[in-house]
Amino acid sequence: MSLEKNRHILITLYFMEQERTVTSWELSQMTHVSSRTIKGDIAQINQELKKQGEKLSPKKRGILSSGGE
């Protein structure tokens, strides 16, 4: 499995554990990549989550996990 795929899994699991907004800076510190890389990762993760009616929503002060209904 690629490092990028592993990072996507780590980010997704982290969001599942949180009940608050998470910043790209926080995720970049956790995964040792830039905030810009995290933003690209979130876009890719959202492409996959969209198929299941889920998404990670960018907010003014972070990113929030939200499910579609």
C-alpha atoms as one frame of an Amber mdcrd trajectory, in Angstrom:
protein
   0.000   0.000   0.000   1.325   3.460  -0.891   2.226   6.110   1.670  -0.471
   8.350   0.206  -3.140   5.660   0.650  -1.947   5.017   4.214  -2.177   8.752
   4.932  -5.725   8.869   3.525  -6.737   6.007   5.804  -5.106   7.707   8.809
  -6.868  11.005   8.051 -10.231   9.289   7.605  -9.884   7.333  10.852  -8.817
  10.468  12.711 -11.960  12.264  11.521 -14.115   9.336  12.608 -12.717   9.664
  16.145 -13.214  13.431  16.405 -16.382  15.289  17.294 -14.944  18.671  16.459
 -13.484  20.642  13.589  -9.952  19.578  12.667  -7.482  21.935  10.981  -5.287
  21.068   8.016  -2.338  22.263  10.120  -3.216  19.726  12.818  -3.419  16.954
  10.217  -0.156  18.077   8.611   1.633  17.884  11.962   0.218  14.418  12.593
   1.177  13.065   9.148   4.405  15.059   8.598   3.306  16.620   5.307   2.355
  20.181   4.353  -1.095  21.705   4.814  -1.276  21.977   1.037  -0.771  18.203
   0.747  -3.515  17.662   3.331  -5.921  19.837   1.329  -5.194  17.727  -1.752
  -5.696  14.567   0.292  -9.062  15.852   1.555 -10.164  16.470  -2.055  -9.214
  12.893  -2.997 -10.856  11.429   0.104 -14.033  13.393  -0.660 -14.163  11.866
  -4.152 -14.340   8.429  -2.546 -16.690   9.450   0.272 -19.087  11.116  -2.170
 -20.000   7.649  -3.468 -21.383   6.855  -0.003 -23.107  10.188   0.599 -20.421
  11.394   3.003 -17.925  14.243   2.849 -15.350  16.198   4.784 -16.562  19.796
   4.726 -14.116  22.687   4.682 -15.039  25.333   7.247 -13.554  28.737   7.945
 -11.456  27.365  10.810 -10.930  23.739   9.865 -12.555  20.689   8.336 -15.612
  18.927   9.695 -16.799  15.400   8.964 -20.411  15.345   7.853 -22.643  12.570
   6.595 -25.195  12.914   3.847 -28.791  11.950   4.477
